[in-house]
Structure formats: structure tokens, C-alpha cells
Amino acid sequence: MAYFINTLVYADRHSRGEQQINFLGDIKNLKADGVEARLEYFSDFEQEAPLFAKKAKGLNLKINLSVPDELFVAGELNPKLSTYFKFGKVLQIDEIKFNTGDFGNFTGKLSEITNLLPSGMSLNVENDQTELSGNSENILKFLMEAQKNGLDVGYVYDLGNWLVTNEDPIKVAEKLAPFTRYIHLKNMTGHENETSTTLDQGKLDWQAPAKFFHAGTDVALEYPIVDFDTRESELKMVKTIYR
């Protein structure tokens, strides 16, 4: 398995104008296995991405890519999908992640995605904080249809987002465990569960879902953490439970 750091962890530094490449040394020092880059954090993709990939590979870090967009838009395959896959190739990624979007009204063939997906790149969908793509039944329907049609797509279980969309994270973990390829860990706090926080300070039992997932399922920290010591202690704690 591999432990990843999503670059949202460095949200404070990104907000001050730092590029994602500057976070890679810290991620290596944390003894993580990989980085999950955020597409929206690249201000000049063509310039930044090749340098990012070169440095990450030089540090022996795996690379995944989080794309803040949907696979299906208004019942159609997202027309930007081929562009996103090209971005993934530039970054030399292992996995790429989207939100599902409007699959319910899709009448095309899922083989269209298979034809576009580059060899060696894995495709995943995640539950976000919206009614459409943060609904476990919608996600399950897509994953089952994908499986039926021979499309190799996995699921990214985002613990904190289930609290925002008012579904039980434990029940969802059990339901979607057979499809789960990757886990996003964060906890939530606030009156409307609107604020992410460190794992032991939020409302959720972040350890409880672990029993449902296959041993060795990849895990990422995905919430802002300002200082190195806290990042290090959070990751060490995760390694004792998710393994």
C-alpha cells in the first residue's frame, strides 16, 4: 500500500502563492510514499507540471491527480476528459480522480471512457459535498454499471464529505468497500460540518471505517495542516490503523 499527502495539506502556503513543487521535499521528509496533486493548484500547468513530475520522480514519490470536475456533465461524457488525461500523462501519474456527476442521465457507452483512458493510468471517482456526486446510491449505480461494462474504475472514499452530505460514513464504507481503491482521510467540525480538522478533533470516528476496506488500500491525508510536527504525527497515527 501507499500513503499519500494531498497538497490541500499545504493550503496556507498555496494561498501565499507557493507552487506545489515546493511541497515535495516536505512530503518526502514525512516518509509518505506519494503526492496527490490538485489540478486547480497549478497556476501555469504547462510550465509547472513537467518540473513537478521530474522532482517527484527524483524523490521516488508516486503521483496521483485530483481533478475538480465531473466525469459526466448534463448526461454527457465530460468533453474535457481527454484534456485531463493528457495532463495526467504529463505528470506521469498513477491514478486520476473525478467526481461522478450526472451519470443518471447518461445514455452513451462507457467504452468511450475506456478508449480515452491512457494505458497505465487508473481512474477513480470520489464522493464530493454535493447532492449529486455526494450520494452513495448514485456512486454505487455508476460503479456497478462500470463493472458490468468492463470499465476499470475505482472509488475514493472521502470520510469527511459523508458528514457534509448527511450520510452515515460507516454504512457507506461497508456498502462501497468492494470498489474502494483509495481513501481520503479528514475529520469535520462546525455547526454545519463545514470545517475540516485534525483526525482526533472532529466529530467522526476516523478509525472505524478501516475494518471494511481491503488490507493495503492506499490512504491520503486531505485537510490543511500548518506545521510539520502535526503533519508527521497525523500520518504516523494513520499508519497504525490503515495498513
Accessible surface in RSA format (square Angstrom, percent):
REM  Atomic radii and reference values for relative SASA: ProtOr
REM  Chains: A
REM  Algorithm: Lee & Richards
REM  Probe-radius: 1.40
REM  Slices: 20
REM RES _ NUM      All-atoms   Total-Side   Main-Chain    Non-polar    All polar
REM                ABS   REL    ABS   REL    ABS   REL    ABS   REL    ABS   REL
RES MET A   1    90.24  46.7  15.54  10.3  74.70 177.9  23.10  19.6  67.13  88.9
RES ALA A   2     2.63   2.4   2.63   4.1   0.00   0.0   2.63   3.7   0.00   0.0
RES TYR A   3    21.68  10.1  21.68  12.3   0.00   0.0  17.26  13.0   4.42   5.5
RES PHE A   4     2.64   1.3   2.44   1.5   0.20   0.5   2.44   1.5   0.20   0.6
RES ILE A   5     0.17   0.1   0.17   0.1   0.00   0.0   0.17   0.1   0.00   0.0
RES ASN A   6     0.00   0.0   0.00   0.0   0.00   0.0   0.00   0.0   0.00   0.0
RES THR A   7     0.00   0.0   0.00   0.0   0.00   0.0   0.00   0.0   0.00   0.0
RES LEU A   8    39.45  22.0  39.45  28.2   0.00   0.0  39.45  27.7   0.00   0.0
RES VAL A   9     0.28   0.2   0.16   0.1   0.12   0.3   0.16   0.1   0.12   0.3
RES TYR A  10     0.05   0.0   0.02   0.0   0.04   0.1   0.05   0.0   0.00   0.0
RES ALA A  11    23.67  21.8  20.58  31.8   3.09   7.0  20.85  29.4   2.82   7.5
RES ASP A  12    37.83  26.5  29.87  29.7   7.96  18.8  29.39  69.2   8.44   8.4
RES ARG A  13    48.90  20.5  48.90  24.9   0.00   0.0  14.30  19.5  34.60  21.0
RES HIS A  14    54.88  30.0  49.81  34.6   5.07  13.0  29.39  30.3  25.49  29.7
RES SER A  15    91.71  77.5  51.86  69.2  39.85  91.8  47.86 101.9  43.85  61.4
RES ARG A  16   165.83  69.6 127.43  65.0  38.40  91.4  73.46 100.4  92.37  56.0
RES GLY A  17    62.55  77.1   0.00   N/A  62.55  77.1  36.63 100.5  25.92  58.0
RES GLU A  18    52.58  30.2  45.65  34.5   6.92  16.5  27.77  53.7  24.80  20.3
RES GLN A  19    74.80  41.8  72.75  53.2   2.05   4.9  18.30  38.9  56.50  42.9
RES GLN A  20     1.85   1.0   1.03   0.8   0.82   1.9   1.03   2.2   0.82   0.6
RES ILE A  21    37.96  21.6  36.45  27.2   1.51   3.6  36.45  26.2   1.51   4.1
RES ASN A  22    71.64  49.4  56.15  54.3  15.48  37.3  10.68  25.7  60.96  58.9
RES PHE A  23     0.03   0.0   0.03   0.0   0.00   0.0   0.03   0.0   0.00   0.0
RES LEU A  24     0.00   0.0   0.00   0.0   0.00   0.0   0.00   0.0   0.00   0.0
RES GLY A  25    26.16  32.3   0.00   N/A  26.16  32.3  25.38  69.6   0.78   1.8
RES ASP A  26    24.21  17.0  18.11  18.0   6.11  14.4   8.53  20.1  15.69  15.6
RES ILE A  27     0.00   0.0   0.00   0.0   0.00   0.0   0.00   0.0   0.00   0.0
RES LYS A  28    79.84  39.0  74.29  45.6   5.55  13.2  48.46  43.6  31.38  33.4
RES ASN A  29    96.42  66.5  83.84  81.0  12.58  30.3  16.76  40.3  79.66  77.0
RES LEU A  30     7.70   4.3   0.00   0.0   7.70  19.4   0.31   0.2   7.39  19.9
RES LYS A  31   149.27  72.8 137.04  84.1  12.22  29.1 102.40  92.2  46.87  49.9
RES ALA A  32     6.39   5.9   0.00   0.0   6.39  14.5   0.00   0.0   6.39  16.9
RES ASP A  33    53.36  37.4  47.48  47.3   5.89  13.9  10.83  25.5  42.54  42.4
RES GLY A  34     0.00   0.0   0.00   N/A   0.00   0.0   0.00   0.0   0.00   0.0
RES VAL A  35     0.00   0.0   0.00   0.0   0.00   0.0   0.00   0.0   0.00   0.0
RES GLU A  36     1.47   0.8   1.47   1.1   0.00   0.0   0.00   0.0   1.47   1.2
RES ALA A  37     0.00   0.0   0.00   0.0   0.00   0.0   0.00   0.0   0.00   0.0
RES ARG A  38    34.92  14.7  34.92  17.8   0.00   0.0   0.00   0.0  34.92  21.2
RES LEU A  39    23.71  13.2  20.03  14.3   3.68   9.2  20.03  14.1   3.68   9.9
RES GLU A  40    80.08  46.0  48.91  37.0  31.17  74.2  50.90  98.5  29.18  23.8
RES TYR A  41    21.32  10.0  17.03   9.7   4.29  11.2  11.99   9.0   9.32  11.5
RES PHE A  42    18.49   9.3   1.69   1.0  16.80  43.7   1.69   1.0  16.80  48.1
RES SER A  43   105.78  89.4  62.98  84.1  42.80  98.6  55.91 119.1  49.86  69.9
RES ASP A  44    66.78  46.8  61.69  61.4   5.09  12.0  21.90  51.5  44.88  44.8
RES PHE A  45    25.71  12.9  19.55  12.1   6.16  16.0  19.55  11.9   6.16  17.6
RES GLU A  46   152.81  87.7 134.76 102.0  18.04  43.0  52.57 101.7 100.23  81.8
RES GLN A  47   118.10  66.0 105.76  77.3  12.34  29.4  36.32  77.3  81.78  62.0
RES GLU A  48     9.57   5.5   6.91   5.2   2.66   6.3   6.92  13.4   2.65   2.2
RES ALA A  49     0.00   0.0   0.00   0.0   0.00   0.0   0.00   0.0   0.00   0.0
RES PRO A  50    63.81  46.5  55.29  50.4   8.53  31.0  58.33  48.2   5.48  34.1
RES LEU A  51   102.94  57.3 100.73  72.1   2.20   5.5 101.17  71.1   1.77   4.8
RES PHE A  52     0.98   0.5   0.98   0.6   0.00   0.0   0.98   0.6   0.00   0.0
RES ALA A  53     0.39   0.4   0.39   0.6   0.00   0.0   0.39   0.5   0.00   0.0
RES LYS A  54   156.02  76.1 147.85  90.7   8.17  19.4  94.65  85.2  61.37  65.4
RES LYS A  55    86.02  42.0  77.47  47.5   8.55  20.4  47.88  43.1  38.14  40.6
RES ALA A  56     0.00   0.0   0.00   0.0   0.00   0.0   0.00   0.0   0.00   0.0
RES LYS A  57    85.36  41.6  68.31  41.9  17.05  40.6  45.07  40.6  40.30  42.9
RES GLY A  58    68.85  84.9   0.00   N/A  68.85  84.9  36.28  99.6  32.57  72.9
RES LEU A  59    49.13  27.4  45.21  32.3   3.92   9.9  48.86  34.3   0.27   0.7
RES ASN A  60   123.17  84.9 109.38 105.7  13.79  33.2  23.82  57.3  99.35  96.0
RES LEU A  61     3.07   1.7   0.25   0.2   2.82   7.1   1.28   0.9   1.79   4.8
RES LYS A  62    99.10  48.3  96.37  59.1   2.73   6.5  46.84  42.2  52.26  55.7
RES ILE A  63     0.00   0.0   0.00   0.0   0.00   0.0   0.00   0.0   0.00   0.0
RES ASN A  64     4.53   3.1   4.53   4.4   0.00   0.0   3.37   8.1   1.16   1.1
RES LEU A  65     0.59   0.3   0.05   0.0   0.54   1.4   0.05   0.0   0.54   1.4
RES SER A  66     3.42   2.9   3.42   4.6   0.00   0.0   0.00   0.0   3.42   4.8
RES VAL A  67     0.10   0.1   0.10   0.1   0.00   0.0   0.10   0.1   0.00   0.0
RES PRO A  68    79.61  58.0  47.61  43.4  32.01 116.3  54.75  45.2  24.86 154.5
RES ASP A  69    29.89  20.9  26.37  26.2   3.52   8.3   8.32  19.6  21.57  21.5
RES GLU A  70    47.43  27.2  47.43  35.9   0.00   0.0  10.86  21.0  36.57  29.9
RES LEU A  71     0.00   0.0   0.00   0.0   0.00   0.0   0.00   0.0   0.00   0.0
RES PHE A  72     0.00   0.0   0.00   0.0   0.00   0.0   0.00   0.0   0.00   0.0
RES VAL A  73    61.25  40.3  58.19  52.7   3.07   7.4  58.83  51.1   2.43   6.6
RES ALA A  74    86.35  79.4  52.71  81.3  33.64  76.5  63.88  90.0  22.47  59.5
RES GLY A  75     5.14   6.3   0.00   N/A   5.14   6.3   2.06   5.6   3.08   6.9
RES GLU A  76   114.03  65.5 114.03  86.3   0.00   0.0  38.13  73.8  75.90  62.0
RES LEU A  77    26.90  15.0  16.93  12.1   9.97  25.1  16.93  11.9   9.97  26.8
RES ASN A  78     5.96   4.1   3.16   3.1   2.80   6.7   0.00   0.0   5.96   5.8
RES PRO A  79   116.05  84.6  82.49  75.2  33.56 122.0  94.80  78.3  21.24 132.0
RES LYS A  80   117.59  57.4 115.85  71.1   1.74   4.1  66.12  59.5  51.47  54.8
RES LEU A  81     1.12   0.6   1.11   0.8   0.01   0.0   1.11   0.8   0.01   0.0
RES SER A  82    42.13  35.6  39.05  52.1   3.08   7.1  18.91  40.3  23.22  32.5
RES THR A  83    58.92  41.9  58.92  59.7   0.00   0.0  30.70  41.2  28.22  42.7
RES TYR A  84    21.43  10.0  21.43  12.2   0.00   0.0   8.67   6.5  12.75  15.7
RES PHE A  85     2.72   1.4   2.72   1.7   0.00   0.0   2.72   1.6   0.00   0.0
RES LYS A  86   134.10  65.4 132.74  81.4   1.36   3.2  78.44  70.6  55.65  59.3
RES PHE A  87    51.79  25.9  51.79  32.1   0.00   0.0  51.79  31.4   0.00   0.0
RES GLY A  88     0.00   0.0   0.00   N/A   0.00   0.0   0.00   0.0   0.00   0.0
RES LYS A  89   130.20  63.5 112.50  69.0  17.70  42.1  61.73  55.6  68.46  72.9
RES VAL A  90    65.42  43.0  52.15  47.2  13.27  32.0  59.91  52.1   5.51  14.9
RES LEU A  91     0.00   0.0   0.00   0.0   0.00   0.0   0.00   0.0   0.00   0.0
RES GLN A  92    94.66  52.9  82.06  60.0  12.60  30.0  32.89  70.0  61.77  46.9
RES ILE A  93    13.63   7.8   0.00   0.0  13.63  32.9   0.00   0.0  13.63  37.0
RES ASP A  94    55.94  39.2  53.80  53.5   2.15   5.1  18.87  44.4  37.08  37.0
RES GLU A  95    23.00  13.2  22.56  17.1   0.44   1.0   4.31   8.3  18.70  15.3
RES ILE A  96     0.00   0.0   0.00   0.0   0.00   0.0   0.00   0.0   0.00   0.0
RES LYS A  97    16.52   8.1  16.52  10.1   0.00   0.0   5.14   4.6  11.39  12.1
RES PHE A  98     0.00   0.0   0.00   0.0   0.00   0.0   0.00   0.0   0.00   0.0
RES ASN A  99    19.96  13.8  19.96  19.3   0.00   0.0   0.00   0.0  19.96  19.3
RES THR A 100     2.05   1.5   2.05   2.1   0.00   0.0   2.05   2.7   0.00   0.0
RES GLY A 101     2.69   3.3   0.00   N/A   2.69   3.3   0.00   0.0   2.69   6.0
RES ASP A 102    23.81  16.7  23.81  23.7   0.00   0.0   9.13  21.5  14.68  14.6
RES PHE A 103    20.84  10.4  18.46  11.4   2.38   6.2  18.46  11.2   2.38   6.8
RES GLY A 104    54.45  67.2   0.00   N/A  54.45  67.2  24.33  66.8  30.13  67.5
RES ASN A 105   104.11  71.8  89.04  86.0  15.07  36.3  20.32  48.9  83.79  81.0
RES PHE A 106    27.92  14.0   7.98   4.9  19.94  51.9   7.98   4.8  19.94  57.1
RES THR A 107   133.49  94.9  98.21  99.6  35.28  84.1  73.88  99.2  59.61  90.1
RES GLY A 108    40.00  49.3   0.00   N/A  40.00  49.3  20.65  56.7  19.35  43.3
RES LYS A 109   153.84  75.1 149.14  91.5   4.69  11.2  95.53  86.0  58.31  62.1
RES LEU A 110    11.15   6.2   7.20   5.1   3.96   9.9   7.24   5.1   3.92  10.5
RES SER A 111    54.80  46.3  50.67  67.6   4.14   9.5  40.21  85.6  14.59  20.4
RES GLU A 112    72.26  41.5  68.94  52.2   3.31   7.9  30.81  59.6  41.45  33.8
RES ILE A 113     0.10   0.1   0.10   0.1   0.00   0.0   0.10   0.1   0.00   0.0
RES THR A 114    69.97  49.8  60.45  61.3   9.53  22.7  57.27  76.9  12.70  19.2
RES ASN A 115   124.88  86.1  88.21  85.2  36.67  88.3  30.30  72.9  94.58  91.4
RES LEU A 116    71.89  40.0  56.03  40.1  15.86  39.9  58.32  41.0  13.57  36.5
RES LEU A 117    35.82  19.9  21.01  15.0  14.81  37.2  21.01  14.8  14.81  39.8
RES PRO A 118    22.31  16.3  10.03   9.1  12.28  44.6  20.28  16.7   2.02  12.6
RES SER A 119   121.79 102.9  81.93 109.3  39.86  91.8  55.84 118.9  65.95  92.4
RES GLY A 120    74.93  92.4   0.00   N/A  74.93  92.4  44.59 122.4  30.34  67.9
RES MET A 121    14.58   7.6   6.44   4.3   8.14  19.4   7.13   6.1   7.45   9.9
RES SER A 122    35.41  29.9  31.87  42.5   3.54   8.2   3.54   7.5  31.87  44.7
RES LEU A 123     0.00   0.0   0.00   0.0   0.00   0.0   0.00   0.0   0.00   0.0
RES ASN A 124     1.66   1.1   1.66   1.6   0.00   0.0   0.00   0.0   1.66   1.6
RES VAL A 125     0.00   0.0   0.00   0.0   0.00   0.0   0.00   0.0   0.00   0.0
RES GLU A 126     7.24   4.2   7.24   5.5   0.00   0.0   0.01   0.0   7.24   5.9
RES ASN A 127     0.07   0.0   0.07   0.1   0.00   0.0   0.00   0.0   0.07   0.1
RES ASP A 128    21.36  15.0  21.10  21.0   0.26   0.6  16.08  37.8   5.28   5.3
RES GLN A 129    90.85  50.8  69.75  51.0  21.09  50.2  20.59  43.8  70.25  53.3
RES THR A 130    66.09  47.0  61.04  61.9   5.05  12.0  65.49  88.0   0.60   0.9
RES GLU A 131   159.48  91.6 140.12 106.0  19.37  46.1  61.90 119.7  97.58  79.7
RES LEU A 132    73.53  41.0  69.21  49.5   4.32  10.9  71.85  50.5   1.69   4.5
RES SER A 133     0.28   0.2   0.00   0.0   0.28   0.6   0.28   0.6   0.00   0.0
RES GLY A 134     2.05   2.5   0.00   N/A   2.05   2.5   0.05   0.1   2.00   4.5
RES ASN A 135    50.45  34.8  49.58  47.9   0.87   2.1   2.06   5.0  48.39  46.8
RES SER A 136     2.03   1.7   2.03   2.7   0.00   0.0   0.00   0.0   2.03   2.8
RES GLU A 137   101.44  58.2  98.19  74.3   3.24   7.7  54.13 104.7  47.31  38.6
RES ASN A 138    55.58  38.3  51.66  49.9   3.93   9.5  11.94  28.7  43.64  42.2
RES ILE A 139     0.10   0.1   0.10   0.1   0.00   0.0   0.10   0.1   0.00   0.0
RES LEU A 140    32.17  17.9  32.17  23.0   0.00   0.0  32.17  22.6   0.00   0.0
RES LYS A 141   112.58  54.9 105.91  65.0   6.67  15.9  72.97  65.7  39.60  42.2
RES PHE A 142     0.00   0.0   0.00   0.0   0.00   0.0   0.00   0.0   0.00   0.0
RES LEU A 143     1.55   0.9   0.09   0.1   1.46   3.7   0.09   0.1   1.46   3.9
RES MET A 144   103.70  53.7 100.55  66.5   3.16   7.5  84.44  71.8  19.26  25.5
RES GLU A 145    52.41  30.1  52.41  39.6   0.00   0.0   8.39  16.2  44.01  35.9
RES ALA A 146     0.04   0.0   0.04   0.1   0.00   0.0   0.04   0.1   0.00   0.0
RES GLN A 147   126.39  70.7 106.99  78.2  19.40  46.2  38.00  80.9  88.39  67.0
RES LYS A 148   155.77  76.0 118.12  72.5  37.65  89.7  87.77  79.0  68.00  72.4
RES ASN A 149    85.82  59.2  54.23  52.4  31.59  76.1  12.36  29.7  73.46  71.0
RES GLY A 150    64.96  80.1   0.00   N/A  64.96  80.1  38.15 104.7  26.82  60.1
RES LEU A 151     8.55   4.8   3.03   2.2   5.52  13.9   3.74   2.6   4.81  13.0
RES ASP A 152    97.41  68.2  86.60  86.2  10.82  25.6  41.45  97.6  55.96  55.8
RES VAL A 153    14.09   9.3   1.13   1.0  12.96  31.2   1.13   1.0  12.96  35.1
RES GLY A 154     2.23   2.7   0.00   N/A   2.23   2.7   2.23   6.1   0.00   0.0
RES TYR A 155     0.07   0.0   0.07   0.0   0.00   0.0   0.07   0.1   0.00   0.0
RES VAL A 156     0.09   0.1   0.09   0.1   0.00   0.0   0.09   0.1   0.00   0.0
RES TYR A 157     0.09   0.0   0.09   0.0   0.00   0.0   0.09   0.1   0.00   0.0
RES ASP A 158     0.40   0.3   0.40   0.4   0.00   0.0   0.00   0.0   0.40   0.4
RES LEU A 159     0.77   0.4   0.77   0.5   0.00   0.0   0.77   0.5   0.00   0.0
RES GLY A 160     0.00   0.0   0.00   N/A   0.00   0.0   0.00   0.0   0.00   0.0
RES ASN A 161     9.49   6.5   9.49   9.2   0.00   0.0   0.00   0.0   9.49   9.2
RES TRP A 162     0.08   0.0   0.08   0.0   0.00   0.0   0.08   0.0   0.00   0.0
RES LEU A 163    33.73  18.8  32.94  23.6   0.79   2.0  33.18  23.3   0.55   1.5
RES VAL A 164    39.61  26.1  23.43  21.2  16.18  39.0  23.79  20.7  15.81  42.9
RES THR A 165    30.33  21.6   8.65   8.8  21.69  51.7  14.82  19.9  15.52  23.5
RES ASN A 166   133.00  91.7  98.57  95.3  34.43  82.9  34.63  83.3  98.38  95.1
RES GLU A 167    45.74  26.3  37.42  28.3   8.32  19.8  26.92  52.1  18.82  15.4
RES ASP A 168    62.96  44.1  49.34  49.1  13.61  32.2  24.00  56.5  38.95  38.8
RES PRO A 169    12.15   8.9  12.15  11.1   0.00   0.0  12.15  10.0   0.00   0.0
RES ILE A 170    55.76  31.7  55.76  41.5   0.00   0.0  55.76  40.2   0.00   0.0
RES LYS A 171   146.24  71.3 141.06  86.6   5.18  12.3  85.78  77.2  60.47  64.4
RES VAL A 172     3.28   2.2   3.28   3.0   0.00   0.0   3.28   2.9   0.00   0.0
RES ALA A 173     0.00   0.0   0.00   0.0   0.00   0.0   0.00   0.0   0.00   0.0
RES GLU A 174   107.86  61.9  97.19  73.5  10.67  25.4  24.81  48.0  83.05  67.8
RES LYS A 175    72.99  35.6  53.82  33.0  19.17  45.6  49.94  44.9  23.05  24.6
RES LEU A 176     0.01   0.0   0.01   0.0   0.00   0.0   0.01   0.0   0.00   0.0
RES ALA A 177     9.34   8.6   9.09  14.0   0.24   0.6   9.09  12.8   0.24   0.6
RES PRO A 178    94.06  68.5  66.74  60.8  27.31  99.3  69.50  57.4  24.55 152.6
RES PHE A 179    34.31  17.2  24.10  14.9  10.21  26.6  30.88  18.7   3.43   9.8
RES THR A 180    10.23   7.3   0.32   0.3   9.90  23.6   0.37   0.5   9.86  14.9
RES ARG A 181    63.47  26.7  53.69  27.4   9.78  23.3  28.72  39.3  34.75  21.1
RES TYR A 182     3.75   1.7   3.75   2.1   0.00   0.0   3.75   2.8   0.00   0.0
RES ILE A 183     1.00   0.6   1.00   0.7   0.00   0.0   1.00   0.7   0.00   0.0
RES HIS A 184     0.00   0.0   0.00   0.0   0.00   0.0   0.00   0.0   0.00   0.0
RES LEU A 185     0.00   0.0   0.00   0.0   0.00   0.0   0.00   0.0   0.00   0.0
RES LYS A 186    13.88   6.8  13.88   8.5   0.00   0.0   7.22   6.5   6.66   7.1
RES ASN A 187     0.00   0.0   0.00   0.0   0.00   0.0   0.00   0.0   0.00   0.0
RES MET A 188     4.01   2.1   4.01   2.7   0.00   0.0   4.01   3.4   0.00   0.0
RES THR A 189    49.12  34.9  49.12  49.8   0.00   0.0  22.32  30.0  26.80  40.5
RES GLY A 190    23.65  29.2   0.00   N/A  23.65  29.2  21.27  58.4   2.38   5.3
RES HIS A 191   172.48  94.3 141.30  98.2  31.18  79.8  97.89 100.9  74.59  86.8
RES GLU A 192   130.90  75.2 114.36  86.5  16.54  39.4  38.16  73.8  92.74  75.7
RES ASN A 193    22.74  15.7  22.74  22.0   0.00   0.0   0.00   0.0  22.74  22.0
RES GLU A 194   111.70  64.1  80.15  60.6  31.55  75.1  57.38 111.0  54.31  44.3
RES THR A 195    66.60  47.4  63.84  64.7   2.76   6.6  48.92  65.7  17.67  26.7
RES SER A 196    33.80  28.6  16.04  21.4  17.77  40.9   4.56   9.7  29.25  41.0
RES THR A 197    23.62  16.8  16.34  16.6   7.27  17.3  10.72  14.4  12.89  19.5
RES THR A 198    27.88  19.8  27.01  27.4   0.87   2.1  25.23  33.9   2.66   4.0
RES LEU A 199     0.59   0.3   0.00   0.0   0.59   1.5   0.00   0.0   0.59   1.6
RES ASP A 200    99.25  69.5  66.71  66.4  32.54  76.9  33.93  79.8  65.32  65.1
RES GLN A 201   133.29  74.5 105.63  77.2  27.66  65.9  34.62  73.7  98.67  74.8
RES GLY A 202    22.78  28.1   0.00   N/A  22.78  28.1   1.52   4.2  21.27  47.6
RES LYS A 203   115.11  56.2  76.92  47.2  38.19  90.9  65.77  59.2  49.35  52.6
RES LEU A 204    25.64  14.3  15.39  11.0  10.25  25.8  17.29  12.1   8.35  22.5
RES ASP A 205    93.25  65.3  76.27  75.9  16.98  40.1  38.67  91.0  54.58  54.4
RES TRP A 206     5.72   2.3   5.72   2.8   0.00   0.0   4.82   2.6   0.90   1.5
RES GLN A 207    77.21  43.2  71.56  52.3   5.65  13.5  12.50  26.6  64.71  49.1
RES ALA A 208    28.57  26.3  16.44  25.4  12.13  27.6  27.87  39.2   0.70   1.9
RES PRO A 209     0.00   0.0   0.00   0.0   0.00   0.0   0.00   0.0   0.00   0.0
RES ALA A 210    20.89  19.2  10.24  15.8  10.65  24.2  10.47  14.7  10.42  27.6
RES LYS A 211   161.49  78.8 119.42  73.3  42.06 100.2  75.75  68.2  85.74  91.3
RES PHE A 212    52.79  26.4  32.81  20.3  19.98  52.0  36.68  22.2  16.11  46.1
RES PHE A 213    18.54   9.3   3.42   2.1  15.12  39.3   3.90   2.4  14.64  41.9
RES HIS A 214   121.58  66.4 111.12  77.2  10.46  26.7  84.36  86.9  37.21  43.3
RES ALA A 215    98.16  90.3  63.32  97.7  34.84  79.3  68.25  96.1  29.91  79.2
RES GLY A 216    29.76  36.7   0.00   N/A  29.76  36.7  16.97  46.6  12.79  28.6
RES THR A 217    15.50  11.0   5.46   5.5  10.05  23.9   9.61  12.9   5.89   8.9
RES ASP A 218    25.73  18.0  24.78  24.7   0.95   2.3   1.57   3.7  24.16  24.1
RES VAL A 219     2.14   1.4   1.35   1.2   0.79   1.9   1.35   1.2   0.79   2.1
RES ALA A 220     0.47   0.4   0.00   0.0   0.47   1.1   0.47   0.7   0.00   0.0
RES LEU A 221     1.19   0.7   0.79   0.6   0.40   1.0   0.79   0.6   0.40   1.1
RES GLU A 222    10.21   5.9  10.21   7.7   0.00   0.0   0.21   0.4  10.00   8.2
RES TYR A 223     0.51   0.2   0.51   0.3   0.00   0.0   0.51   0.4   0.00   0.0
RES PRO A 224    62.47  45.5  46.13  42.1  16.34  59.4  46.13  38.1  16.34 101.5
RES ILE A 225     6.05   3.4   2.11   1.6   3.95   9.5   5.64   4.1   0.41   1.1
RES VAL A 226   107.83  71.0  93.12  84.3  14.70  35.4  93.15  80.9  14.68  39.8
RES ASP A 227    67.93  47.6  63.27  63.0   4.66  11.0  40.70  95.8  27.23  27.2
RES PHE A 228    66.71  33.4  62.19  38.5   4.52  11.8  62.19  37.7   4.52  12.9
RES ASP A 229   103.91  72.8  98.67  98.2   5.23  12.4  30.39  71.5  73.52  73.3
RES THR A 230    40.42  28.7  37.95  38.5   2.47   5.9  20.31  27.3  20.10  30.4
RES ARG A 231    11.37   4.8  11.37   5.8   0.00   0.0   0.21   0.3  11.16   6.8
RES GLU A 232    47.92  27.5  47.60  36.0   0.32   0.8   3.28   6.3  44.64  36.4
RES SER A 233    60.99  51.5  53.91  71.9   7.08  16.3  44.74  95.3  16.24  22.8
RES GLU A 234    11.03   6.3  11.03   8.3   0.00   0.0   0.00   0.0  11.03   9.0
RES LEU A 235     3.21   1.8   3.21   2.3   0.00   0.0   3.21   2.3   0.00   0.0
RES LYS A 236   122.83  59.9 119.40  73.3   3.43   8.2  74.90  67.4  47.94  51.1
RES MET A 237    50.71  26.3  44.76  29.6   5.95  14.2  29.17  24.8  21.54  28.5
RES VAL A 238     0.26   0.2   0.26   0.2   0.00   0.0   0.26   0.2   0.00   0.0
RES LYS A 239    62.83  30.6  55.44  34.0   7.39  17.6  33.37  30.0  29.46  31.4
RES THR A 240    78.99  56.2  70.21  71.2   8.78  20.9  64.83  87.1  14.16  21.4
RES ILE A 241    56.94  32.4  40.39  30.1  16.54  39.9  42.39  30.5  14.55  39.5
RES TYR A 242     7.71   3.6   4.64   2.6   3.07   8.0   7.71   5.8   0.00   0.0
RES ARG A 243   180.64  75.8 152.97  78.0  27.67  65.9  56.09  76.7 124.55  75.5
END  Absolute sums over single chains surface
CHAIN  1 A    10978.0       8714.9       2263.1       5674.9       5303.1
END  Absolute sums over all chains
TOTAL         10978.0       8714.9       2263.1       5674.9       5303.1
